[in-house]
Amino acid sequence: QYSLVRDVVSALRRHRMHEQQFLHPPLLVLGNFGVPQMHLKLMAGMFQGMFPKINVHRVNLNSIRRCLLISYDSESQLLEFRHYSVQVVPVGLSRGLRKILQEKFPNLSRMDDVSELL
């Protein structure tokens, strides 16, 4: 079973899809592949070979825009693919400052000074 991209995008309330997402490979997460069976090791190796290895200490977090989750269900022996879009969001900041950092320009018509925003 599969879904077309246009069907998925039309079902979402807010979709974030832009060209910069596909410049870098996704972060691959494999779930339930720890069982010591030969066909699972072969599948895990195949999926890992499809994407470049990521050095955790040297990776630029801003370059990770997508996550690909592949989980294996041992009862039904089916693979489940999930493709997520990842967005880095600043935390611990005021709402106005967070909007400025995310390049969303807030409505300043109800404010007398910029300091009210911050």
Buried (B, 14 or more C-beta within 10 A) or exposed (E): EEEEEEEEEEEEEEEEEEEEBEEBBBBBEBEEBEEEEEEBEEBBEEBEEEEEEBEEEEEEEEEBBBBBBBBBEEEEEEBEEEEEEEEEEEEEEEEBEBBBEEEEEBEEEEEEEEEEBE
